[in-house]
Amino acid sequence: MFSITLPDGSVREMPQGSTPADVAAAIGPGLAKAAIAARVDGELRDLSRPFTGDAQLALVTSKDEKDALELARHDFAHVMAEAVQHLFPGTQITFGPATEDGFYYDFAPKERPFTEDDLPAIEAEMRRIIAKNEPFVREVWSREQLIETWKRQGETFKAEWAAELPDGEELTIYRQGQWLDMCRGPHMPSTGRLDPQAFKLTRVSGAYWRGDQKNAMLSRVYGTGWLSKKQLDAHLHMLEEAAKRDHRRLGQEMDLFHLQAEAHGSVFWHPKGYMIWRELEAYMRRRLDAGGYAEVKTPQVMDARQWEKSGHWGKYRENMFVIPDEVPNVEDEGPVVSQDADWMALKPMNCPAHVLIFRQGIKSYRDLPIRMAEFGCCHRNEPHGALHGIMRVRQFTQDDAHIFVREDQLVEEVAKFIDLLDAVYQDLGFDRYAIKLALRPEKRFGSEEMWDWSEQSLRDAVAATGRNTDAFGWEELEGEGAFYAPKLEFHLTDAIGRTWQVGTIQTDTVLPERLDASYVGEDGERHRPIMLHRAILGSFERFIGILIEHFAGKLPLWLAPVQAVVATIVSDADDYAGQVVAELRRAGLRVESDLRNEKINYKVREHSLAKVPALLVVGKREAEEGKVAIRRLGEQQQQVVTLAEAVAMLRAEATPPDLR
């Protein structure tokens, strides 16, 4: 008999060969019907997988939404793959994982790539398979059995992958009816546990086998999957809203920036877009100055040997742009760069250079903490296919800073940073964010004692601010820390419920050791400082993209590139419009005039499309009375006030939040 301990502490004695499904049935028919999987000693497993000994058991139902969604999306992927192979005989399968909001599967079609015209038929076949309510059955196979089966079925991609699986690993397949796939699982009990109205196939794209452009091109079919039609409808509505808010479209409509192939992954900022940048940078600089940071500027290019010392050359080189340290050959023949060239690299991050500044001169324990900030331009060699507007680029500017502290200062400094970050997010219109602690990864530098201490220090700092609660989404993420340090991640929630990981702070004892940074302690001996890597916005490019989408282009007045436009109804008001513009500019507002011989409704539509926050309409009556009619973006009503009142009102709204 096995002792199975339930979450309430009660223990059930179950015979060998019994399963979590048997425990659910023993508790009651309601739970047996509701259960879809189980956590056995913390591991998510199938309900039908037998216990192998005494265990802690938690039965999973649809109320356990995170687990339930992952299971459903994995199941939808398998159902989709079966549907595709039934509709398009000869199609080979490769991989089909669950994703953050759905699933995808990569296929090798026999005759032609799939298109979005194929999706309705695949969806209909998926619903037929769900209705059959076929059980998901787990089986353990040998490597030879796997390879032989895949070869016999003409699945060359699966056979290749099976041949490379690690020795000693338990190899499993899951079948639903006659269809099967190589899979670690787990799955729900049967296809019928899926809601046939809770999924939608969304698009088709190309994808290289194993992500290598030298390999075969596959057809990737994406879908979104949920637990109910209500959830699906809410998600599709959110996607519609996201499309309306797409920063790439709004950036074009508002004339903020553009991107082009001549500079893959780098942004061409137009005057209006760069005005947003300048306002955001000025705001952040004031916050940093008030927080006791010293701003620095470091080189764009450093010798490869420096990156070797820091550890980035070995861990990060594939994402670095490297440069030969020699004059290129200018002759028509011969290689441009010789094989004897030394190498330098464009910096992908600022931290090693900040350590080199710290090392200039002798530092005392009294000098710490030292807070060193830089709006540092960095380059990372992202694949072309991974680039996305200004959200993911190759050249970006971080709102970066590094704080050098003694051990006894660490918790207080991290807590101060969290308070600063909170103030910035509130000022920028984000009142919801979650805090996650990313713990040690499998491959890492440093001792276990160092990791224990660093992780606990970050926990203590969050606790000191009172934010280690469900209200702040407090969560610990196993294995997601950097190779040199654990980190706190800050995930913003935007206006339509999407989350964005932006801010971060990491404790680091490795880089000061590798680059020989030290200070003189109270005992007169050399000690290593602890280095805190931190950012609030992450990068200006990405954060501005998030701001554009969060506000749907309707930026707060203080951030708007054009804060007001003075538009005339009749030409008789042109001179007065000039006076209004002059008064607003004297008050420090960014204002333009529109004196064109166009109807006022046309002007309203055009400036609304450009997301101008305030349109000041003037005609003959306004000119005679010294007034303006203020029409706010997105509002139908207008407010008629004196020019002095309008100037005072807009000047107050245009004041950045930290200066009010």
N, C-alpha and C positions, 0 to 999 in steps of 0.2 A: 504494500500500500504506500502511496505517496501522500505527503502532507502538503495541501495546497492552501496557502494563506491569502485571504482576500483583503482588499483595501481597508475594511473596517476592523481588521485584526482577527476575524474568525477564521477557523481552519476546517477544511473539508478533507476527509480521508478518501482518496480515490485509488482504484486498482490500477496496476500497471497496464498501459495501453489506452488509458482514458485520455480525453482531450478537453480543451477549454469549452467546446460545445457541450460536452457531457456535464461539466460543472454548471454551465448556464441552464441546461435542462433540469438539473437537480434543484436549482434555486427556484425555478418557476417558468411556466410556458411564456409569460410575457417577456422575460429577459432572453429566453432561448430564441424568440422571434426577433427581438431588437438587436441582439449581438451581431456584429459584423466581423470582428477580429478580436485579438487578445494581446495584452502585453504580459509576457512571461519573463519574470526577472528583468523587467524594463525593456525587453526586446519585442517589437511589434511582430506578431506571428498570425498565421491562419488559425481559424477556430478548430480546424480538423487535424492540426498537427499534434501528435501525442506528446504528453509530458515524458521527460527522461529521468525525472527525479523530483524531490521536493522542490517547490517553487512558490514565488510570489506571483499572484495572478490579478490582473485588472482587466475586466471585460470591456471592450470598446463598442460603443453604439454611435449612431449618427449625432448624438449630443456632444461627443468628443470630436468637434468639428475639424480640428487640424488633422488628426489621424484619418478621420472618415473621408475628408476631401482627397488626401493623398491616395488612399485606397481606391476611391471611385475613379480618379483620374488615371491611375495605373490600369484599372479594369477597362475603362473606356479605350485606352490605347490598344490593349489586346483585342478587344471587340472590333476596333477599327481595322486592325491588321488582318483579322479573319475575314472581315467584310471585303477588303481590298483584294485579297487573294481569291475569294470566291467570285468576285465580279471580273477580275482581270487575271485569268489563269497564266501561270508562268512568271508572275511577279515575285521577286525575292524580297524577303524581309531582312532588316538589319537591327536597328535599335528603336525602342519606343518608350521613353521615360515620361513620368509625370513632370509638370512644370509648375511655376508659381500660381498660374490661374487656369491650367488645363493640361494638355498633353500634346505630343507629336509622335510621328513614326516616320522613319526613313525607309523608302522603298526603292528597289531597282526594277522598274517596269520592263516587261519583255519587249514591248513594241514602241511605246512613245512615252515621254514625260507626262505626268498627270497635270491637269489644269483645274481651275476652280469650277469649270463646267461639270467636272466629275463629282463634285462634292455632294449634290443632292442625292444621287444614286447611292453613294457610300453611306450617307446618313440613313436612308431608307433600309439598306441592308443591315446596318448596325441595329436598328430598332427590331428587325426580324430576329436577329441573334439574341438580343436582350429578352425578347418574348419567349424564346425557347427555354430560358432559365437553366442553361447548362451549368453544372458544377465546375468550379475551378479546382483541379486536382493537382497536387504537388507530388512529383516523383524524383527520386535521386538516381542519376545515371552515371555511368563511367564516361571518361573522356572518349574512349574508343567508340562507345555506343552513340555518343553525341555526334562525333565526326562522321561515322558511317551513316547515321540517319540523315544528317544534313546533305551529305554528298548524294545519297540515294534520291533525295527530294530535289536535287538541283540547287540547293541553298549554299552557293559557294562562299558568300560573305560570312554566313554563320559558321560554316566549316572552318574558315580561316581563323575566326575569333575563338572557336572552341579549342583549336590546336594550341592557342597561346595562353589559355587559362592556367593559373599557377598550380603547380603540383601540390597535392594534399588538400586542396579546397574542395568542399562538398559541392558537387555540380547538380543543379536542379533544373527541371523543366516544369512548366505548368501547361495543362491541357484543358480546353473547354470543348467538350464533344470530341471530334476527330482532329481539331486544330491544336497545335502546340507551339510553344516558344521556349527558348532557353531564358531562364529568369530566376532571380533570387527571391522574388515575392516580397511581402505577402500579398494575398488577394482576398476579396470578400468571398463568402461561400459560393455564390453563383452569379451568372450574368443577370439573372432576374432581380437581384438586389439593387441594380442601377435603375434610376428614373429615366425612362426613354425620352422624356421631354426636357431633360436637364443638361443637354449637351448641344453643341453646334460646332460644325467644322468651319474654320474661319478663313484659311488661306493655304496656298501651296507655294513652296519656294524650292530652289535648288540647294543641295548640300553635298559636299564631298565626303566620300567614304572615309571615316575616321578623321575628318576635319583636315585632310591633306589635299591640296589642290592638284597634286600629282596623281591622285586616285580617281576612281570613277565618280561621275556626277550622279547623284540620287535625287529622287523626288521626296521632299519633306512635306507631309500633310499635317497642318496644325489644327487643333480643336480646343475649345474651352469646355470644361466639365464641372458640374456642381451636384449638390445633393437634391436639389428641387428646381422646378421651373421658375419659382419665385426668385431664387438666387441667380439663376441664369439670366432672367429678365433684368434684374438689377445690375448685373455685370455688363450686359449688352448696352444698357442705358449709360453706364459709366464710360464705356468705350466710345459711344456717340459723343458724350461730353468731352472726352479726351481728344477726339478728332477735331472738335470745334476749337479746343484750346492748344492744339499742336503748335509748339513754339516756332517751328519752321515756317508754317503758313502765316502765323501772326507776325513773325519777324520780317517777312516779305511785305505784308500789308502795311505794317507800321514803319517800313524802311529802316530797320535796325541793323541788319547784317546780311551777309551772304556767304556761301561756301562754293568753291569751284575746284575742278580737278587739278588745276595747276598748283594747288597747295592742299593736298589731301589732309583732312583732319585739322586744318587751321582756319581760324575765323577772320573774315574781312569785316571789321566793325565799321559801320556807317556813322556819321556824326550823331544821329539820334540814339543809336544803340550805345555808342561810346559815352554819351551823356549819362545813361543809366549806370554804366560801369564807373564813371567818375564820381557820381553821387554815392554809390555803394562803397567805393574805395575810401572816399573822404569820411563817410560814416564809420567804417571799420577802423580807420586810422585814429579817429577821435576816441573810439572805444579802447583801442590798444594803448594810446597815450595815457588815458585815465587809469588803465589797468596796470601801469608800471612797466610796459614793454619798451625796449629800445629797438628801433627799426634799423635793419642792416640791408646791404645789397651784396650778393656774392656772384662769382663768375658763372657764365653759361657753360663753359667747357673746362673740364679738368682731365688730367692725365689718367690713363687707365689704371696705373699703379695705385692711385688713390682709391679708385673704386674696388680694386682687389683688396686693399687693406680694410675697407669698410664691409666687405662681404657681398656687395651688390654685383660685382663682376661675375661671381660664381652663381649667385641666386637669381639675378635679374637681367643678365646680359641680353637675353632674347628680346627684351622690351626696350633696349637702349639703342640710340643712334650713335654709332661709332665713327670716328673721323681720323684719317691718317695724319700724323704729325710730321708732314713734310710738304714741300712745294710740289704740286702736281706737275707731271710731264706735259710740256706745252708743244712738243713735237707731234707731227702727224702719225708717226709710227711708235710702237712700243706701248706698254701699259701706262695708264694714267698715274697709277700708284705702284711703287715698287714693293717687292715682298719684304723689304727690310724696314718698312715704315714702323715707327712706334705708333701706338694708338691712344687717342683721347676719346672722350664721350661727352655728348650733350647731357646735361644733368637731368635725370628723371625725377629727382627730389633734392631738397635743399639741405638735409640734415648733416651730411659729412662736412659741407662747407661751414656750417655753423659751429661744428666742433673745432674746426681749424681757427675760427675767430676766438672761440673760448680759450684756446691754447696760447693765444698771444698774451704774454705777460703772466706773472704769477698771480693766481687767484687764492684768496683766503676764504676760510669758512664763513667769515663775516660778510663776504661779497655775495653769498648765495641767499636767496634764489636770484639767478640771472635769467631774465625773460627776454629772449631774442626773437624778433619778428621779421618776416620778409614777405612781401608780395612777390614771390619768386616765380619767374617764368620757367616752366619745365617742359621736357619733351619725352614722350613715351611712344614706342614703335608699336602702336595698336594695329591689328590686321584691318585692311580696308573694309571688310565685311562687318566689322564690329563697330564702326564709326556710326554716330547717330546725331545729326544736327550739331548743336553746340553742347549737347549733353555728354557725348563721349567723343573726345578729340585727341589729336596727337600733341598739339601745343596748348598749354593751359597755364593759368596763373593761380597758384595756391594762396589762400590767406593763411600762410604757414607761420608757425612759431615753435621754438624749442625752449624749454625751461630747464635749467640746470639747478638741481636741488640736492640738499643733504637728505639722508634717510628720514630724519625726524621732521622734515618739512614737506614730505611728499603728499600725505593725506590732505593737509591744509591747502596746498597749491592746486591739487586736483579739484577740491571742493570749490575753490575760488574760480577756477576755470568753468566749472559747471554752472555757477551762478552767472558768470559773464555770458556764457552761451545762451542761457535761459533769457537773459535780458535782450540779447540780439534777436533771437527767434521771435520773442514777443513784439519787438519793434518792427520786425519785417512781416508781421501778419500771420505768424504760425503759432497758435496757442496749444497745439497738440504735438507731442513728440514722445518717442519711446527710447529707453536707455537699455542697451544690451552689453553684457560683458562677454567678450570673445576670449575663450580660454586657449591653453597651449595646443599648438598643432602637433602632428606626428613628427614632422621634421623641423627641428628647432635648434637654436644656439642656447647655451647657458645651462646651469645646473638645475636640478629639480627643486632645490632649496630656494633658488632665485625665483623660479616660477611660482612656487607656493607663496612667497612673500609678496611678489608683485601683484598676483591675482587678489590676495587678501587686502592689500593696500587699496586697490581700486574699489573693492566692495565697501571698505570702510569709508572711503571718500564719498561715495554715493549715499551711504547711510548718514553721513554727517550733514548732507544737504536735505535729508528727509525724502529723497526721491527713489529709494529702493522699494517702490510700492507698485501695485497693479495700476494705479492711476497714471504712472509713467511707463507702463509696459515693461517693467523690470524683468529681465530674463538673462540666463547664462547660456552661451552658445559653445558647446563642446567642439574643440579642435579648430576654431575659426580665428585664432589670434595670428599675428604676424610671426615670421620665423624667429624674431629676436625679442618679442614682448607680447604680453596680453594687451588688450585695448578695450576701451569703452567706445561703443558706437551710438550715435544719436540719429534716430530715424524720424524724420518729419512726416506728418500726415497733411496732405494738401486739401483743397476745397472740395474735391470730389472723392476723397477717401483713399487716394493712393499714398504709399509710403516711399520715402526717399532717404537713403542712408547718406548723410552729409558730414556732420561733425564727428570728430574722433579724438581720443587722447590715449597715448600708449606710454607705458613705463618701459625704460630701456637701460639695462646695465651693460649690454653687450657692446654697443658702438663706442661708448667712452673707453672701454677696455681695449678694443681693437685699434682705436685711433689715439690711445695714450693721453686721454684728458684727465687732469687731476687738479686738486686744490689742496692747500695746506690746512690741515685740521687744527683744532684747539690744542692738540698734543704735539704740534710741530711736525707731524708726519704727513706724507702724501696720501690722499684718499681719492677714490673715484667718485665723481658726481653721478647722480642718477639723471638721466635725460628723459624729459617728457616731450614726446612728439604730439603736437596738437593742432587742429584746424577746426574752424566753426562753420564756414561756408563750404569747405572742401576745395572747390575751385570757383573762380568768378564766372567762367563760361557756363558751367553746369548749373550753378546756383541762379544765374540770371535766367537760364532756360526754365528752371523750376518756378521762379517768380512769375515769368510770363504766363506759364500754364496755370499756376495757382490763381492768379488774378484774371485769367482769360484776356490778358493784354491791358486790362483796366487798372494800371498801376496806381498806387497811392500818389497823391499830388506831388509829394516831395521827391519821388523817384521818376515821375513821368518826364520824358525827354522834352516834350512841349506841354507846358502846364496850362496854357490858355491860348485861344485864338479869338481875336476880335473880328467879327464879321459884320459887314454892312448890309442893310436892306436896300438902301438907295444910295446913289453916288453923292447926294447932298450931305451925307454923313461921313464922307471920307476924311475931312479935316478933323472932325471930332474923334473918329476912330484912331487917328494918329496920336491925338492927345491921350487917349485911353492907353494905347500901347506904351507911350512914353512914361506914364505914371506907373504902370505895372512893372516896367523894366527898372525904374528907379527904386522900386520896392524889392528888386532882386528876383523877379519872376521871369521864367523863360516863356516868352509870349511871341506870337506871330499875328499878322493881320491878313485878312482875306477881303480885298476890295474888288474882286472880280464882278463883272456884270452878269451874275448868275442869280437864280432864284434862291431865297434863303433856305428852302427845304433841301435843295441840291447841296448847298454848303453844309447843312446839318448832317446829311447822310455821309458826305465825304469825310468830314472830320470825326464822325462817329466811327467810321471804318478804321481811321488812323488812331483811334482810342485816345483822343484828346479829352482830358478830364472836364474842362470847362470851356464852353463857347459863350462869349460875350457878344450879344447881338445889339447893334445900335442902328437906329433909323433917325428920321428927322425929329420925332418927338423926344427921343432920348438925348439927341444933341442939344435941343432947346432947353431941356430940364436938367442936363448934367447927370443923367442916369445911364444905367446899362441893364439889359435883360440877360440874366445868367441862366443858361441851359446846361444842366449837368449831364454827363455821359450816362446813357441808359434811362434817363427820366424824360417824361413827356412835358411836365410842368416847367415853367420858368419863373425865376425870381427877379423882380425889378427892384433895384436898390440904387443908391447914389454911387457915384464913382468912388468917393472916399470909402464908403462902406464895402464896396467890392474889393478895393485894394487891401483894406485891413483884413477882410475875411480870407482872401486867397493867400495873403502873406502868412497868416497864422497857419493855414493848412499846409503851406509849402515848407514850413520849418521842419527840419528833420526831427524825429521823435526824441533823440538824445539831447536836443537843444531847447526843447519846450519847457 
